[in-house]
């Protein structure tokens, strides 16, 4: 078990999401950076989908009630365990009574804390992810707060295995995805259903604008500032399913990228959709940061996932090997 | 058919085939051609039933005359998949609204039905007439979306259509019986809501601990019964 000591707001238990319940109006939830969560689990020998804590407000502190292996991944942050520094993208073991403290990241938005054996809250509709709007999943369907006691499962890997090692984060390990010098995050998208309804000038504006992620952005979606995308003739879309990554354009013209807690249905014209290989990078973008879109084909979008999947496969193999040494 | 690519091939008869578009590599939206009616909606239900059994389809998410397919993995051949869906669309008989009948007792008007006077005023009817018309109708669950277990109900009498509010009510109670444009529904969560509350029902619409969590499913029929009138 762990006890939460400090958790300002909106820190939740998340796994890779609640899939298959959209048809009941239930959004998927799930980690905003699924690669970081899966990597944290792989370091510990957990399933990729084991639940961890998504920390997006700081400082965050907790106390371990028992000896527990854990890993910290995601945003580039500082952490201490019983007063000693713990590096990001690292796994180690805490002793009963140890306090872990994490301060606000230097870069990135969300830190993931995973535990050997995963967080052992009940699955609801197939997932342990917190569904805040619906008030279910995670810990009583709500954000974590001081005093919460969170149960940890039994570790699948041997408890006397070796810990205290780390890996390179994906933006370092995967070639060619680091941001260029101009501090603009390049996000690859595919055109979506209503792209052709926009004039050539509006399409051009979509590709050339440096979009700023508004302060009114959260796990539900990122609102973008930087220009207005308007239709010559407004269209009324019938309510239809949407997925994380879809770039919708409301009548006011400022695009919204739907994220993990997005509604299951939308009715706004869809300009584009962020490809799966870049969604986790977007999940680490903070309000105020700047993004630019570039277009890829379906084939390129599919191919772009290979380096991400390879990264996770290699990480797991290395971690398994290292723990067994 | 266009699959978001300038050079995508056309398949089938353009006027009568669904529009198929991709939302990234893991989702595909299939939109019925033509206006909204229950015939087209029934064909969408049937299509959703059929394709949700296909390999690699994680789920078929029904919307209003459309269905979104969510895939486990990016499909290998998008063109072939699209063509198979168009072919199925033309071959498949539609499904009727043959689901269960759900009866919902409503406390009309009063504190929780605070928009009833505005609906009556716009319709040029008495509040009692609005209640009578609303409770005499039989409605069809077109789709479940927007919040867990929320059914979009079709079949509202045109006399009591009422546009959504431009400024949503801040904390509309779960169970509020509402009118939004040409549709009616029962709010599932207490939250901001732009629809017009005309009454309240104490019916459990959603139970996340159940295998079948949603009371309403596409194709179900709904009748509202007058439990009490508070004017």
Interface residues (C-beta under 8 A of the other chain):
Chain A: X19 X20 X21 X22 X23 X24 X25 X26 X124 X125 X131 X133 X134 X135 X136 X137 X190 X191 X192 X193 X195 X196 X238 X239 X240 X241 X242 X243 X245 X246 X263 X264 X265 X270 X273 X274 X275 X276 X297 X298 X301 X302 X305
Chain B: X2 X3 X4 X5 X19 X21 X22 X23 X24 X25 X26 X27 X29 X31 X36 X58 X59 X60 X61 X62 X63 X64 X65 X66 X67 X68 X70 X74 X78 X143 X144 X145 X146 X147 X148 X149 X150 X152 X188 X189 X191 X206 X208 X209 X213 X214
